[in-house]
């Protein structure tokens, strides 16, 4: 009898302990006022995702307030709310490998713009299926349009690509040795080289090309190829070091429900482009 009572007592405490740990875990992931769910995405890749220091116009606010905007962020924001995550903090780092290091250190709970890599090596727990296809195409000048069927058509040419698109490791190995590509930081430098004739072509996303060329006032001066050199897919992923991976199942359900509506995604893409253009409406056009 005593053994039965002792066993019952121990089981009871074990259940209480498990429940207490589960409650503490949930409260540490943006479900209570003093905790945050940490997210990160592309910080300079419109219309998918970009980041803005909301305090920049206010010098008296000395602490930066980095906030994500863009097409994909809107889907993530809603899916997190639908999953019970009330407090989201946006992670930003100027360091080259800042996001990667933060994920490895368990400082990030969700990376919502990533290309697929071997899960055993990536340190990521992917949300399937992919929510968007992002083809990489050849972008050229309208007065010298290129319609390239495959990477072989770029032999002997000079190109330019943007580091922030993440295309280099995905496409560099496909190019022949006599195709020269210069990789630069930022859309302005890339388009400048294309329009000045320093590059015969640019490799990039057609969606990003539309957003940035309209920003620079040169949309009618570029030609966006129709044939993808490579089609890749975008995923959301939970870093394996995240303490909030318990919410993945619920988030996946809510996120996939939002992402399956193609017409809604197209609408959000167009709205994101307009939002991005409004942000840069006072910039001078690109000169070349």
N, C-alpha and C positions, 0 to 999 in steps of 0.2 A: 504494500500500500504506500509506504514511504517513498519507495523507488518510483512508483507511478506518479506520485505528487511532485517529486523532484523533477522527473522528466517533463511533466506538464509545465512546471514552472520555467524550466530552461527553454522549452519550445516557445513559451509565451514571450520570454525576454528576447529570444532570437527574432521572432516576428516583429516585435516592437522595434528592435534594432534595425531590421531591414526597412521597415516603414519610415523610421526616422531618417535613415540614410537616403531613401528615395525622396522624401520631402525636402531634405536639405539640398539634394542634387537639383531638384526642380527649382528651388528658390534661388539657386546660384546661376541660373541661366536666363535672366531677363524676365522672370515672372514676378519679381517683387521690386519694390522701389529702390533698393540699395544695390541691385545687381544689374549687369548688362550682358546682352548677347552680342558678341563681337563679330562683325562681318567685314569682308573686303572684296573688292572687285577690280576691274580695270579702272585705273585712276585717270586715264587720258585717252579714251577710245570711244568717242561719240559715233553713233547714237546709242551704243550699247550701255556704256557706263562712263561717267567722269566724275571728278571730285572738285568741290568748290569750298574755299575757306569762307564761310558765311560771315565771319567777323572782319574780313578784309576791309570793307567800307567803313568800319568803325574803329579808328585808331585807339580809342579809349579802352576797347576790349582787347587786351594784350594777348590773351590766350586764343590760338587758332581754333576754329570750330569746323573741322573738315566733314563735309556731308556729301554722300553720293547722290547722283542724279542719273537719269537715263532710262531707256526702255526696259532693260533687264531688272534694274533696281526696283522699279514699280511692281513687277511681279513678285519679287522676293519680299518686299515690304508687306504686301498684302498676305502672302502665304504665311509669313511669320506671325502676323496679327491673328490670322485664322487658326494658327497652331497654339495660340495662347502666349506668345512672346510679346511682352508689352514694352520692354526697354531695350532698344537696339543702339549700339555704339558703332561708329564707323571708323575702321582702322586705316591709318595712312602713315606711310614712311617714305622719306626721300632717299633712303638707302637703296642701292641697287638690288640687293637680295632681302630687303626688309620684310616683305610679305612672306617669303619662303621661310625665313628665320623665325618669324612670329608664329607661323603654323607649326613648325617643329618644336617650338617652346611651349605650345599649348595656349598661346595668347589669342588664337582665332577660333571661332566656332563654326563659321561658314564662309567658304570662298565661292562666290556665285558666278564667276566668269572664268572658266578654265577649259583647256582642251584635254582630252583624255590621254593619260599615260598609264603605263603598267602600274596597277594598284599596289603591287608588292614593293615597288620602288618609289612610288609617288608620295606615300604617306597620306593618301587621301581615300576617303570612303565616298564614292560617287553616288549621286542621285540619278537613277535611270528612269526613263530614257533621256537622251539628250533633249534639251528644250528648243534648240535652234540650230539651223545649219548656216555656216558662215563661209561661203566659197571665197577663194583667193583668185583674183583675176588680174589681167594685164590692163593697166590704165595708161593711156597715151595722150598726146596732144591731138586736138580735134583737126588741126591742119596736117597731121601726120598719123592718122589713125592706124592702129594695129589690131588685127583680129587673129590671135594666135591660137592654134588648135592644140598645141602641146608645148612642153618646155623646149623641145628641139627647135621650135621656131624662134627661140631667143638667142640662138648661137651667134656669137660675134657682136652682140649688142651690150650696151651699158644700161644698167638699171639702178633703181633706188628703192629702198624699203624702209619702213618705220619700225624701230625696235619695239615700241609699245604695242604693236599688233601681235607680237609673239610668233610671227610667221617664219622667222629665220630657221629655227631648228626643224620646222615642218617641211620646208621646201628647198633649203639650200642643197641638200643631198641629191635632189632631182636634177639640178642644173648641170650643164656641161662645163668643163673647165674654162672654155672661152666665152662664157657668159659672166660678165663682171657686174656684181651688185654692191653698191655702197649702202651700208645700214646707218641710218641717222636717227636722232631723237627729235620727235615732233613733226607734225604735219606740215608746218610752214617751210621748214628746210627741205622736206621731201618734194613738195610741190614746186618750190623755187627751183630746185635742180631739174625737175621735169620741164618746167616752162622755159627755163633759160637754155635748154638744150644740152645741159651737162649729163642728162640721162635720156635714153631713148624711150624708156618705159618705167612705170612704177608697178610693183606688185602689192596688192592690198585688197581689202574687203570693199565690195561695191557700195555697201551701206555707209561705211566710213568715208569713202571717196565722195559720195553725195553730200554728206554733212559738212566735210571740211572744204570742199570746192565751193559750196554755196557760201560758207563763212568768208572765204577769200575773194568772192566775187568772180570766180573763173569757171563756174559750172558749165557754161556754154563753150568753154575753150578746151575742155577735156573730152576724151572718148573712153568710155568704160566698156571693156570687152565683155562679151556674152558667154564665152567658154571658160569655165573654171579650170585653172591649172591644178588645183587641188580643192576638194570640198572637205571641210572639217566641221565638227559639231561642237557646240558649247554645252557645258555641263555646270551644275552646281555640285559642290563637294564639301563634306565635313572632314576637316583634318583629323587624322586618327588620334591626335593628342588632345582633341577638344573634349572637355568635360560634359558637353551638351549633346553628344551623339545619341543619347536616349530619345531625342525628339525627331530623329531622322525619319522614322516611319510616318509620323503625323505630318511633318513638313512635306515629305514626298507626295503624300496623298493630296494635300492642299495645293502644292505648287504645280503638280501635274494637271490638276483640274483647271487651273488658270492657264497653263501653257498649251493646252490642247486646242484652244480656239485660235485658228490661224488668222481669221479676220480681225480679231481683237489684237493680236500681236502686230499685225500690219498697221493697225490704227495707232497703237502705242509707239511703234517705230517712227511713224510720221510726226506724231506729237513730240517725240524726243528730239527729232531733228529741228523742229520749229523752236523748241525750248532752248536748244543749244545755239541756234542762230540769234535768238533774242538776247542771250547772254553776251554775244560778241557783236551786237549790232553797231556799236560805235567804233569798231576797228576799221582801219583803212584797208582797202583791197590789196591783194598781192600785186606787187610791181615786178616786171621782168623785161 
